[in-house]
Amino acid sequence: MNEGYFIGLNDKTTCGGKVLDGDTRVMMFGLAHAREGDRVTCGADGETYRIVGGISHMISHGKHVAGTLDSYSSELGGKGGEFAGEKIYEVQLP
């Protein structure tokens, strides 16, 4: 079984960027959760990208909730900008 984490507002990426958006309409464990399409910066080039993908069975206001196992940054055509996944908001996925 893989272990993943919810991605939320101000979470860091492996390249030193951070998540700029978080949905506060439904808080999860006190976390303003990020969703597919939300903005994320790259610490290497300073550009802003979008979160691609999300947890398939978790929808929030019409968009998938972002998770460390299911989402990535649109940077470099989806080949970079992984999320650091250091949050304590843990989700167990099959």
C-alpha positions in Angstrom: 0.0 0.0 0.0 1.3 3.4 -0.9 1.2 6.4 1.5 0.4 9.8 0.2 -0.5 13.2 1.5 -3.0 16.0 0.7 -1.5 19.0 -0.9 -2.5 22.4 0.5 -2.0 26.1 0.4 1.7 27.1 0.9 3.0 23.5 0.6 6.5 23.3 -0.9 7.7 21.6 -4.1 10.9 19.7 -4.5 12.3 22.6 -6.6 11.7 25.2 -3.8 8.4 26.6 -5.1 5.1 26.6 -3.3 1.4 26.1 -3.8 -0.4 29.5 -4.3 -4.1 28.4 -4.1 -6.2 26.4 -1.7 -9.9 25.9 -1.4 -11.2 27.1 2.0 -14.9 26.2 1.3 -14.3 22.7 2.8 -11.4 22.5 5.2 -9.7 19.1 5.6 -7.8 18.7 8.9 -7.5 22.5 9.0 -5.9 22.4 5.5 -7.0 24.7 2.7 -6.7 21.9 0.1 -5.2 22.4 -3.3 -7.1 21.0 -6.4 -6.2 20.2 -10.0 -5.7 23.5 -11.9 -4.6 25.5 -8.8 -1.4 27.5 -9.2 2.1 26.5 -8.0 5.4 28.3 -8.4 8.8 26.9 -9.4 11.7 27.8 -7.1 14.2 27.3 -9.9 12.7 29.6 -12.6 10.2 31.7 -10.6 7.4 30.9 -13.1 3.8 29.9 -12.1 2.4 26.6 -13.3 -0.8 24.6 -12.6 -1.4 21.4 -10.6 -2.2 18.5 -12.9 -4.2 15.5 -11.8 -5.7 14.6 -8.4 -7.0 11.9 -6.2 -9.5 10.0 -8.4 -12.1 9.4 -5.8 -12.0 12.8 -4.1 -13.8 15.7 -5.8 -14.1 19.2 -4.3 -16.4 21.6 -6.0 -16.0 19.9 -9.4 -12.2 19.4 -9.3 -10.0 16.5 -8.0 -8.3 17.2 -4.7 -4.5 17.3 -5.1 -2.4 14.6 -3.5 1.3 13.7 -3.5 0.8 10.4 -5.3 -1.6 11.7 -7.9 -0.6 15.2 -8.8 2.3 17.1 -10.2 3.2 20.5 -11.5 2.6 21.3 -15.2 6.2 22.6 -15.3 8.4 21.0 -18.1 5.4 19.2 -19.6 4.7 17.4 -16.3 8.2 16.1 -15.9 9.2 18.2 -12.9 8.0 20.0 -9.9 7.1 17.2 -7.6 5.5 18.0 -4.2 7.7 17.6 -1.1 4.9 15.8 0.8 6.0 16.8 4.3 2.5 17.5 5.6 1.0 15.5 8.4 -2.3 15.3 6.6 -2.0 11.7 5.6 -4.2 9.6 3.3 -3.8 5.9 2.8 -4.4 4.8 -0.8 -4.9 1.3 -2.2 
